[in-house]
Amino acid sequence: MSRNTAVGFIKSTAKRQMNNRHLGMKEDDLYSGYNDYNPLFDCKELENDVSFQEAIKSSHGKRAHLQPSSGHFADSTTGGRPLTSSSGSHTPMPSSVSRPITAAAQQSGAARPISAISAAGYSSSPTRCPTFDPLGQSRGPAPPLEEKKDDTPEEKIKLLEKKVNDLITESCMAQSMGNSQLALEKAREAERMERTLERQREQSGNAEQVNVDLTYAVLLNLANQYENHEMYPEALSSYQLIIKNKMFTNAGRLKVNMANIWVKQKNYPKAIKLYRMALDHISDDYKEMRIKIMQNIGTVFVLLGQYSDAAASFEHIMSKSANVRTGYNLVLCYYATRDADGMKNAFHKLLAVPLDVQHEDKYIAANDDIKSNMLMEVIKNDKLHQMERDLKARAEKYVMTSAKLIAPAIEASFAAGFDWCVALVKNSPYAELANDLQLKKAMTFFRQMHFDQAMKILKEVAKQDSRVKSAAANNLASLFILEKDYEQAERYADLAMNADRYNPGAFVCKGNAEFVKHDYVKAAEFFKEALRNDSSCTEALRNLGLTYKKLNRLEDALDCFLKLHTILRDSAEVMYQLADIYELLEDPHQAVEWLMQVISVVPNDPKALAKLADLHDLEGDKSQALHYYCESFRLFPCNMEVIEWLAAYYVQTQLYEKAIHYFDRAILVQKQSESSGNLQRNSPQVSRRCAMSSLPGAAVSGHGPQGSPRLRQQTQEAGKDEGPPGTESKSRAGRKYKKPKNRQCGLSYGEHAECSQRRARGCACDVASCLQRALREQQQHQRTGRVLHGPAGPPRRPAPNGRQEAGGRRRLCRRGPRRRAAA
C-alpha cells in the first residue's frame, strides 16, 4: 500500500515539475524552480512519521545511521508510505528499522550505502566502516628498496671510469693552484687506474667498448705534467703514444707540443721539422692556429741565425693575417741582414697594421647625466679598457723601437733616417708618436755630443702643442741649469709646469732653479708639490732631503732618505747620505752601520772606506781605522788625507821604514799635482756621486741627457761650487767629533811649529824632510846606546808611570823596541 502511494507521489511530482517547467518556458519565468527541493530533506513531517515515532519509542533506542546508497530517490524498495502535508504529498524518510541488511553487508561488516556520497569514502558508522585514509598511511612504511649490486662487471667498469675522471680533474686543479708536484702524482695515479680499467674490460669480455676520450685525456694530462716538471723524455714518450694511436682523431696537432719541447732543449732543426709536420695535419679552416705555428717557425729560424728564412715566414704571416708583433719581428730580421729596402717595406707594413682599439673619447661623458657619468667611470678602468691600453702601448713601443733602430741604417745619416721615419709616422694611425721621435732624435744628438742641434730640436718641440711639450721644456730647463744659465732654466721650467700641471719633473726642475739661487725654502715647496703629484718620484724625494740638509733640518732630511731607501734598496748614494746625516746628528754608530752597507754594495769604493776609517779613528779604534785606510790606499793611492794618516800612524808606532814608503808616495803625488795645477783629494766613485748630490738631480721624464760625458763634467763642476755633503760636514758648527790638529803629521804635538805651518798649506815634502831628520837623529842615538821613540828634540825628564809630559814629548819605554821588533 505504501509502495503504491510512493510511486504515485513520485509520478505526480514529476508531472507537476514538467508542467511547471513548460509553463515557465511559455511564461518566461526567470525565477521558476528555485523553491523546489528534494522531499527527502523535508524534516517538518517527522512528527507525523509513524515509523520514526515508533523507532524512538521502541526498545531500539538509537536510530541507525544513514548509509550511502548507490540508488536514486525512493523506489519500490524504500518501504515508505506517502504522507500528506500542507505542501502536498511527500514520501517520508525511510527508517533503518524497516530496512533489512543484505548478506554481503553482514559478511563484510560494512553498512549498506544509501546515498551518493559513498564514493568519497564517508560513512555514518565509524565502527563498521574503514577509517578515512586517502594517502594510505595506515598501511605502514614502504618496504626498503632493493640494494644495487656492484659486483657486476658493468658496474665495476663505470666506477673505475668515474675514479679516473676525478683524478684528472684533481690533477688539473692542483696545477692551476700552483701545486705541480701533487698534479703530477694525480696524473700518474690516473694512468695506473686507466690501465686497471683496461684489464677489467678484457676480463669481462668488453674489450671492444674502449673509452677513447678517457684514454686520450689521461695521456695528454700526464704529458703536460711531465713537461711542466721539465721531464722532457717522459713527456715526449707520452706524446708519441697519443700520436701513434690511430684511434685518436686530430692527434697530429700534438706535434706542436713536441716541437716546443725540442726548442727548450735547443734542438732547433728537429723543432722546425715537427712544426711543419703539424702544419700538414691542420687544415686551412684553422687559420689562426696555422698562423701561430708559422710564427713559431720564424722565431726558431731567428734562434738559428737564419734571418732570411725567418723573414720569409714573417712575410707570409703579414700577407695572411698581419699583426704588430710579426711586423716588428720582420723589421728586426731585415735589420739583421742590413737590407735597407726591406727595413723600409717592413716599417710600412708595421704602420699599416690596424689596432682595432676604440678611441679614448668614447669614455668621456657627453652630458651631465649622473648615471652616464657613473657608467663611464666604471668602464674606464675595467679589464677590457686596460687590455686596450696595453695593446696600444705595446704597438707604440714597437713602432718607436723600430724607428730608432732603422733610422741610422736606412739613410746616409741618422738625421735623414729619423726625418724619413717621422714623415711616415705623421701619415699613419700613430701620428702622435712623431713628436716622440723628434725627442728621441734630440737625445741621440746629445749622445753624439751635438748639443746645439739637440737644443734646437727641443726648442721646436717645446713650441708645439703636444703631449711631449712638457718633457721637452723639462729637458731644456735641466740643460740650462747645468750650463748655469739660471734665467733660461727658470723660464723653461715655468713652461713645463704650464704645459702639464701634473708632471712631477716640471716641479723638480723648478725646485732645482730655486735651489741654485740658494732659495731653499721655495725649492722645498716645489719638491713637495712634485711628491704630491707622484709620491714615487725619487728625484723629488732625494732633492728634498738635500734641501733639508741645507736648511739644517736634519731630522726631516733623515726621513726623506729613509723613504728613498725603501724605494732604492741598493743605492749606495742614498746609504752614504744616511751615514753622513747620522754623523751630523752625533750618532757615529749608526753612521758606521750605514757605511758598512755602502761597502757591501760597492766594496771597491775608496772614499767610503776612508770615511769609515775616519769614523773609527774618531771613536778611538785605531786598528779598524788602519785596516780601512789601508784598503782605501790600495784602491786609490793618490788620496793625500789617507797617505798622511798612514804615515803619521806608522811614525807614532815607531815603524819609520813603513812611514818612509807613504811619504815617498806623498812626494810623488805632490809633484804630479803641481804639474797639473791642483791637488786631487777625492775618489772617483761615491765621492763623485756625493759631489753631484750637492746639486739636486734633474728630472727629465725619461728623456734626460745623463749619458753625456760633457754634462756629467758640468754636473761635477756645479757640485764643486756647493761642496759635496761628505766633505762640508767637517766644518759645520755643533760637531762633537773633531780631528786632532796635527794628525796628518804625527811627529809631535807641540813642537815643530814651522813644520806644522807648512803642513797646513798641504806641503807633504816638508813632512818627509822632518821624518828624515828624525830618522837620522834616531840612528845617531842608537849608535850611542839610546833609543828614541819620537822625533828628535831636546832631552826631557821622564814622567812617572810612563805618561806623556806637558811639553808633548813621550818618555822612553822599555817595551818600545820589543814592539817594533815584533812589527
Secondary structure, DSSP 8 states (H G I E B T S, - for coil): -HHHHHHHHHHHHHHHHHHHHHHHHHHT-TTTTTT---GGG--TTGGG-HHHHHHHHSS--S-------SS-S--TTS----EEETTEEE-----STTS---HHHHHH------SGGGGGT--S-TTTS----TT-GGG-S----------SHHHHHHHHHHHHHHHHHHHHHHHHTT-HHHHHHHHHHHHHHHHHHHHHHHHHT-TT---HHHHHHHHHHHHHHHHHTT-HHHHHHHHHHHHH-TTSTTGGGGHHHHHHHHHHTT-HHHHHHHHHHHHHHS-TT-HHHHHHHHHHHHHHHHHHT-HHHHHHHHHHHHHHS--HHHHHHHHHHHHHTT-HHHHHHHHHHHHTS------GGGGS-SS--HHHHHHHHHHHTSHHHHHHHHHHHHHHHHHHHHHHHHHHHHSSSHHHHHHHHHHHHHTSTTGGGHHHHHHHHHHHHHHTT-HHHHHHHHHHHHHS-STTHHHHHHHHHHHHHHTT-HHHHHHHHHHHHHH-TT-HHHHHHHHHHHHHTT-HHHHHHHHHHHHHH-TT-HHHHHHHHHHHHHTT-HHHHHHHHHHHHHH-TT-HHHHHHHHHHHHHTT-HHHHHHHHHHHHHHSTT-HHHHHHHHHHHHHHT-HHHHHHHHHHHHHH-TT-HHHHHHHHHHHHHTT-HHHHHHHHHHHHHHHHHHHHHTS-----SSHHHHHHHHTS-----TT---TT-HHHHHHHHHHHHHH--HHHHGGG-TT-S----TTTTT-S-SSS-HHHHHHHHTT-HHHHHHHHHHHHHHHHHHHHHT---SS---------GGG---TTS-----THHHHHHHH-
